[in-house]
Amino acid sequence: MLTQENINKINALKKQFPDNKSLTIPALHIAQEQFGWVSEDSMKEIASLLNLPESHVIGVATFYSMFNKKPVGQYHIQVCTNVSCQLLGSEKISQYICNKFNIKVGETTSDKKFTVSEVECLGSCGTAPMMQVNDDYYENLTPEKIDHILQDLK
Amino acid sequence: MSEFNEKLLLPNIPDLHKIEVYEQNNGYSGLRKAIGMTADAVIDEVKKSNLKGRGGAGFPTGLKWSFMPKQSAKPKYLCANGDEGEPGTFKDRQIFGFNPHLFIEGSLIAAYAMGIKAVYVYIRGEYVKWIKILQQAIDEAYSKNYIGKNILGSQFSTDVYIVRGAGAYICGEESSLMNSIEGERGYPRVKPPFPAQVGLWGCPTTINNIETLANVPLIILRGAEWYSQIGVPKHPGTLLFGVSGHVKKPGVYELPTGSLLTDIIFKHAGGVRDDKKIKAVIPGGSSTKWILGGELDGVKMDADSLKAYDTSIGTGGVIVMDEDTDVIKVLARLTHFYHHESCGQCTPCREGCGWMEKILNRFIAGEARIEDVDLLLNVANNIEGNTVCALGDAAAWPVQSVIKKFRGEFEKRVKKISSEKKYVPPPHLISV
C-alpha cells in the first residue's frame, strides 16, 4: 500500500494536469520510490486511486523501461552500454561488476543488495564509461573507481 | 565568417544557476523586454533571427510558433523537450545544470508570444540531479514573479511544470512526448493533425527543444539582426556540440554553426586518444549517417553543409571512432538500441529493427552469408519512410551508411570466417 504521504503527493500533483490519466506516470514513479519496484498490486492501487482502468496503468507501466516490474536489489546498478560507452569499454565495466558479485547481467545478489542491469544511453557520453546507481550517476569509470564506489555502498 | 568566441548558452560564470547571479548578468531582461512588445512582434523577431530547432529536425522556430492559432477557445500549451535520449547527446543537461534560468526565461518568452497557459518541461527520468536543479530554479522564478500570475505586473500569466519521463527514447519524438505527458504509452501520433491544431489534451501545442528555447532570451535582448550574423546565416547561432568516443577531451563545446568538424575534434576535444587515426565520425547523434575519417577535411557543422555529405546536424552529438573500431559491432549495438526503443506500433520498424539486429549479430558471430549484406540493406530500405515517426528512419540511416562506406568490412567478415569455419545451417533449415 502507498503511504498516506505518497497518496497526498499524488493528489497534490492533480492541479498541474487537466485530468487524472496524466498522473499515471508520476504516480508510478512515486510507487517505485516507495517500494523500489512497481508490483501489480501497486498498479491496481494507482488505478483505483486515479479512477482509471487497471489495464491502462499496467499497459503504461510495462511500456516504460524505468519501471521495474520485479524487485531489484537495494542498489540498482545500471551500466550504460550504448555506443559512446561501448567505444570506451563499457562491456568490460559491466563484466567487471558482474564478476565482483558473481552474478549475470539482470540478476540480483543473494543478499538482495545489488542488481546489475545493462541499459541504453543515459546522456553521459562525454564522461563515458558510466553507470547509474539508484538516482546517482558515476562517470569516467575504471575498475579502481568501481571498487571504491561499491565499497562505499556496502 | 568572422571568429565568434562568445559563449551564449554556457558562459563561464560561476553559480549562474542561482537566480541572483543570473539576474546580475542581465537575466530575465529578455522577458521584461518581450512583455513590453506585442506577442506578434516577439514571434517576428524570432522569425527574423532564423533560429532553427536544436532537437534534430532543425525546423524554423519562429515559423513553428506562428502556426499556433491566435484565438483559441481551448488553452494553449508549450512542451519543452528535455528527453535527450539520442545516443551521443548530452547537451541539455548542461543547460539544466549550469544555466537553467536561461532556458526558463526562453520558455516564458515563448509562452508570452503564443499565449500559453502552461509550460510542461519533459525531462528524461534518469536526470534526477538535473530535475532537482531545474525545480529549484523554477521555484525561485515563481518567488520573483517571473512565473505565475500577472508576470512582472502584466496581464500575462503562465505556469511551468516538470514532467519526468520514464526511460523511453521514443518520447523525445514530439507526439509521443505529448502522449507520455497525457499518461499514455509513448506512441507517436499520425500527422496531420499537427500539434499546433491538435496537441496536448487535444489543445493547440508547440514543442521546442531545451537548447532552442535557451537561445530565445538573447535574440529578444540583443536583437534578431545581431543573432542572425553568428555562424552560418541559414542556420545561425551557436551549437552545443557534445563530443564523445575516442577523443582526448570529450565534453560539450559551444561553438558557432559552420565550425569545422576537424576543429571540434582536434582543437577543442584534443584529438584522438593515443593519436590514432579516425575511422569514422557520427556527426549529430546516433541517427545521423556516418562520415569517414578520410572525408573529414573541410566538413562544416551546420544543417546545409552536412546535407552535402548526405548526413545531418541532428543534435550536434559528435561520436568519434578511431582506426581500431569494429564498425560492425558498433552498428549492431546501435541497431539493438533502435530495436529495444521501437514503440512497436509500425510493423516495418518493430520487426525490421529486430531483423537487422539478428543479421548484424550473424556477422559478429561469424555466421553471416555473403548475401546477408544486401539482405541487411534491403531491410533498412524497407523501414525507411514506411513508419509513423522518424525512429524507423533513424534506425535505417546508420545501417545504410555503414554498408555504403564499409561494405568491404562486411564482406571480409564473411569470407574470413567462412574459410575458417564452414557455415552449418541450423537443423530446422536442413530438413526443409
Interface residues (C-beta under 8 A of the other chain):
Chain A: Q16 P18 D19 K21 S22 L23 T24 I25 P26 L28 H29 G59 V60 F63 Y64 S65 M66 F67 T81 N82 V83 S84 Q86 L87 L88 V119 E120 C121 L122 G123 S124 C125 G126 T127 A128 Q132 D135 D136 Y137
Chain B: E84 G85 E86 P87 G88 T89 F90 D92 R93 A118 R124 G125 E126 Y127 V128 K129 D159 Y161 V163 R164 G165 A166 G167 A168 Y169 S180 I181 E182 G183 E184 R185 G186 W201 G242 V243 S244 G245 H246 P250 G251 V252 I282 S286 G317 I319 M321 T325 K329 V330 R333 L334 F337 H340 E341 C343
